[in-house]
Amino acid sequence: MSERSERFGKHSELPPLRRNSRFQMLWMGAAASELGTTLTWVAFPLLILAVTGSAALAGLVGACRITANLLFSLPAGAWVDRWDRRRILIGAEVVRCLALAALAVAVLAGRVALWQIVAVAVVTGAADSFFGPARAAAIRAVVAPGQLPEAYAQEEARGHAASLAGPPLGGFLFGLGRALPFAVDALSYLVSLVCVVHARVPRRPAEAAERRETGMRADLMEAAGWLWRHRGLRAGLAFALVANLVANALLLPVIVMVEARGGDSAATGVVLAGLGLGGLLGATLSARIGRLLPPGTLMLGVVGFFALAVCATALPFGPYWPVVPLFLAMVAAPALNVVLRVLLARLVPDAMTGRVVSLFTMATMGLTPAGPLLGGLLAEYVGGAGALVAVGGLLAAACALASISPALRGLDVPAPAGTEAPSAVPGPAELGREPVGER
């Protein structure tokens, strides 16, 4: 039994996850934060369209945030494995709260400019790169290995609930006042900050002091070497690279198409809420779906269906039609997210969590900055419906190509420490949510 398993004891002796106050505090903080983020997910492009009138510029700003996240990801992952993880989480939330509050003030004063929006996008993207791996390490530190599937399923439910409530609420608040969604997002980061403080996140892994004697380059090469030795993970990363490009190109075409069909900002929010509603339902089914297929095969099936659903949104059935295929596309996605998170948590050594999570971010999102820009350009020159057909077709072609990889089809989840035989993901008995990858 591993050191981490011994620390938590046997799974049968563990209290229910709902009584794990440290995890639940982290979960509540992330729920507030993600709700705020989904508000501005809609409000940011609406604000840029109102200020500049250009869908391409709206895509450029989205690309700036993602680019900043990627540029900081590698050093952030190494620092997460060296530094005080609790302070990293707190510092990231402070930075994001102040950045969104400053933007809300500028919008309220009627003096917001494009460069200010870009600056906020860059700052929050950089903060995201620190917060993500630090939080991933924190969850592993406070949740027993046998309860990770249940914990990640609860994480999925949180994210999709926010995706369900956030877009319509963001559109509604933007209609009341352009500054409101950004002020609420700033407040959500403040709530998350308080929850992180009370969660008492472990500060750093035991091996952190030893790694301080090595250089950052050596740390990153160690993690890269570990990742390269896992052929199935390499194949999955290449596939996710294209999938995340498409997932991040959808927002602007959907907004443009809904508006072209006579919908307003509230209608846009309702349509995008289909993603959250489908994901929320999928989170309740994630354990059952995740046991049907190994991760590699499940990835091919989920992404292939997602591609077809994206193309179906372009059917000429009115401004609210896209909510149907978007809802259906997201039902299976939570199971895939849960399976992949458990796979990483069981394979990656704790002392390497920050670096491997950052490498995954770089590897799977390397093309993502081009997503909003691609979506904006396509929407501007071929219309929203044409753009959705184009990106859906690209994803379907990538899925067909990936299906010939035996390494991807053979990717599976190892059994947790202390069990006798490998199994698929052992999900929770009952569950009351980056698209194919986390947003």
Buried (B, 14 or more C-beta within 10 A) or exposed (E): EEEBBEEBEEBEEBEEBEEBEBBBBBBBBBBBBBBBBBBBBBBBBBBBBBBBEBBBBBBBBBBBBBBBBBBBBBBBBBBBBBBBBBBBBBBBBBBBBBBBBBBBBBBBEEEBEBEBBBBBBBBBBBBBBBBBBBBBBBBBBBBBBBBBBBBBBBBBBBBBBBBBBBBBBBBBBBBEEBBBBBBBBBBBBBBBBBBBBBBBBBEBBEBBEEBEEEEBEEBBEBBBEBBEEBBBBBBBBBBBBBBBBBBBBBBBBBBBBBBEBEBEBBBBBBBBBBBBBBBBBBBBBBBEBBBEBBBBBBBBBBBBBBBBBBBBBBBEEEBBBBBBBBBBBBBBBBBBBBBBBBBBBBBBEBBBBBBBBBBBBBBBBBBBBBBBBBBBBBBBEBBBBBBBBBBBBBBBEBBEEBBEBEBBBBBBBEBBBEEEEEEBBBBBEEBEBBBBBBB
